[in-house]
Amino acid sequence: MLKTKIGFFLLLSLLLTGCGKQVFDIGSEDPQRQLKKCITLSENKQYEKAVECLEIFKSRFPQTQQGQEAELRIADSYYNQHEFILAADTYLSFVKLFPTHPQVDYAIYRAGLAYLKEAPKSIDRDQQNIVKAVEQFETVLRAFPQSTYREAILNELYLAQNRLAERIYYIGRFYYRTGEYISASLRFAELVKKYPQSRRTPRALYLITKTNLDLGRMEAARQAVEKLIQEHPKNEWTNKAQKIYLEVAQKREEKKNG
């Protein structure tokens, strides 16, 4: 009697365990219809089940157009789960596996977005994922100049580059506040060269002017002021740079003549 009860509970346990896991019967009907079922799981935010379904699907139809799409939808599901690094890796794996697929530009673009999402918001932390995002965005713009995603990429690229510019500016300001003017000037010059469209560029040029004046490098300061006048004639930092340069130049001239 005891053995019978134990056997019953073991059987019940196995049945309950089996009921908790969905079994995907892939291969028994039209591939397009079955792929749609997997995608519907993702659309319903059942991302883990969607990935499982899509993984089985692509293993059953590896050399088909639907199998390739399944690989891409797996990456989308990871992205929607906020598994951004896993999503980026899967998108880039898709690109390597199917380099001539018509949605390669989409995959590279989404890999860039995933890296951007993974990057920390605070500029005092490592920004390597933003660098990777910029690389992916620039790859699409270079390889697919007519891409449907061009405008969206340009917008994301601008935001990403501004975040990198903020990082360089933050480091430059740190050096300036600690009196390391040469290091500060080099950082500000790097910002101006790499990200000329950044909102920090005028102020960086002003600080290049100021650090060079502090170092007694009048010619380098003059060049920074001229660049401000040419490229940012109406900016407040242009006026400030001109003012401090003229003040120092005048004092040096008075000292020379006095």
URFEN-V502636 format. One record per residue. N is the residue number from 1. RES is the residue in one small letter. PHI is phi in whole degrees, 0 to 359 (none if undefined). D_LAST is the distance of its C-alpha to the last C-alpha in Angstrom with 2 decimals. Layout:
{{N	RES	PHI	D_LAST} {N	RES	PHI	D_LAST}}
This chain:
{{1	m	none	116.16} {2	l	297	112.88} {3	k	296	112.16} {4	t	296	112.83} {5	k	295	110.30} {6	i	298	107.64} {7	g	298	108.23} {8	f	296	107.98} {9	f	291	104.63} {10	l	296	103.22} {11	l	297	104.30} {12	l	299	102.85} {13	s	297	99.52} {14	l	295	99.36} {15	l	296	100.21} {16	l	295	97.51} {17	t	297	94.90} {18	g	294	95.90} {19	c	291	95.73} {20	g	284	92.13} {21	k	241	90.91} {22	q	284	91.17} {23	v	258	92.88} {24	f	259	91.74} {25	d	270	94.57} {26	i	264	92.61} {27	g	112	94.56} {28	s	265	97.55} {29	e	215	96.49} {30	d	305	94.29} {31	p	303	90.86} {32	q	296	88.94} {33	r	292	90.72} {34	q	290	90.12} {35	l	298	86.41} {36	k	300	86.20} {37	k	298	87.74} {38	c	295	85.03} {39	i	295	82.26} {40	t	299	83.86} {41	l	301	83.47} {42	s	293	79.71} {43	e	297	79.65} {44	n	270	81.43} {45	k	66	78.73} {46	q	264	81.17} {47	y	293	78.65} {48	e	296	80.17} {49	k	293	83.57} {50	a	297	82.01} {51	v	298	80.41} {52	e	299	83.70} {53	c	298	85.61} {54	l	292	83.20} {55	e	297	83.18} {56	i	295	86.98} {57	f	300	86.95} {58	k	293	84.65} {59	s	288	86.72} {60	r	277	89.85} {61	f	231	88.34} {62	p	292	85.66} {63	q	256	85.80} {64	t	257	86.09} {65	q	298	83.67} {66	q	293	84.41} {67	g	296	83.67} {68	q	294	80.21} {69	e	296	79.58} {70	a	299	80.71} {71	e	300	77.95} {72	l	292	75.37} {73	r	289	76.90} {74	i	296	76.75} {75	a	298	72.98} {76	d	300	72.93} {77	s	295	74.98} {78	y	299	72.60} {79	y	300	69.67} {80	n	292	71.54} {81	q	276	72.21} {82	h	69	68.45} {83	e	269	69.10} {84	f	290	66.06} {85	i	292	65.61} {86	l	297	69.35} {87	a	297	69.20} {88	a	300	66.34} {89	d	299	68.25} {90	t	288	71.40} {91	y	299	69.73} {92	l	288	68.20} {93	s	295	71.55} {94	f	301	73.14} {95	v	298	70.69} {96	k	292	71.59} {97	l	287	75.30} {98	f	228	75.44} {99	p	297	72.50} {100	t	256	74.27} {101	h	296	75.27} {102	p	295	74.29} {103	q	252	72.53} {104	v	298	70.22} {105	d	298	67.20} {106	y	298	68.31} {107	a	297	68.66} {108	i	292	65.18} {109	y	301	63.67} {110	r	292	65.52} {111	a	298	64.43} {112	g	298	60.83} {113	l	299	61.61} {114	a	297	63.30} {115	y	299	60.29} {116	l	295	58.07} {117	k	294	60.47} {118	e	282	60.49} {119	a	293	56.71} {120	p	294	55.36} {121	k	286	53.58} {122	s	287	50.93} {123	i	285	47.90} {124	d	272	47.41} {125	r	252	50.73} {126	d	303	51.70} {127	q	247	51.70} {128	q	299	53.69} {129	n	291	56.41} {130	i	290	53.98} {131	v	301	52.99} {132	k	296	56.72} {133	a	298	57.19} {134	v	300	54.49} {135	e	300	56.21} {136	q	292	59.54} {137	f	299	58.20} {138	e	293	56.43} {139	t	298	59.66} {140	v	297	61.65} {141	l	298	59.16} {142	r	282	59.13} {143	a	274	62.87} {144	f	227	64.26} {145	p	298	62.06} {146	q	258	64.92} {147	s	302	65.61} {148	t	301	66.96} {149	y	266	64.43} {150	r	305	61.36} {151	e	297	59.98} {152	a	297	60.62} {153	i	294	58.97} {154	l	301	55.84} {155	n	294	55.54} {156	e	294	56.12} {157	l	296	53.76} {158	y	300	50.94} {159	l	296	51.59} {160	a	295	51.82} {161	q	294	48.59} {162	n	295	46.78} {163	r	293	48.11} {164	l	292	46.84} {165	a	297	43.42} {166	e	299	43.45} {167	r	297	44.26} {168	i	295	41.31} {169	y	298	38.99} {170	y	301	40.42} {171	i	292	39.70} {172	g	300	36.16} {173	r	296	35.46} {174	f	298	36.94} {175	y	298	34.62} {176	y	295	31.58} {177	r	295	32.67} {178	t	267	33.18} {179	g	81	29.71} {180	e	268	31.17} {181	y	291	28.75} {182	i	295	29.94} {183	s	298	33.54} {184	a	298	32.73} {185	s	299	31.02} {186	l	295	34.05} {187	r	293	36.44} {188	f	295	34.77} {189	a	293	34.72} {190	e	298	38.41} {191	l	299	39.19} {192	v	298	37.58} {193	k	289	39.42} {194	k	281	42.80} {195	y	230	43.00} {196	p	297	40.97} {197	q	269	43.26} {198	s	294	42.79} {199	r	291	41.63} {200	r	274	39.08} {201	t	300	37.40} {202	p	301	34.81} {203	r	291	33.74} {204	a	298	33.76} {205	l	294	31.36} {206	y	300	29.08} {207	l	289	29.24} {208	i	296	28.63} {209	t	302	25.39} {210	k	295	24.49} {211	t	295	25.62} {212	n	291	23.73} {213	l	294	20.47} {214	d	297	21.36} {215	l	271	21.98} {216	g	78	18.78} {217	r	261	21.07} {218	m	295	19.38} {219	e	295	22.07} {220	a	296	24.92} {221	a	295	23.48} {222	r	299	23.15} {223	q	297	26.77} {224	a	294	28.03} {225	v	295	26.57} {226	e	297	28.16} {227	k	296	31.43} {228	l	298	31.41} {229	i	297	30.88} {230	q	288	33.68} {231	e	259	36.18} {232	h	221	35.53} {233	p	298	34.00} {234	k	256	35.39} {235	n	281	34.93} {236	e	299	33.01} {237	w	287	31.22} {238	t	293	29.89} {239	n	298	28.14} {240	k	294	26.78} {241	a	295	25.54} {242	q	301	23.78} {243	k	297	22.13} {244	i	291	20.79} {245	y	294	19.69} {246	l	295	17.72} {247	e	297	16.12} {248	v	292	15.03} {249	a	298	14.01} {250	q	294	11.84} {251	k	297	10.12} {252	r	294	9.73} {253	e	292	8.37} {254	e	296	5.72} {255	k	295	5.01} {256	k	294	5.63} {257	n	274	3.79} {258	g	273	0.00}}
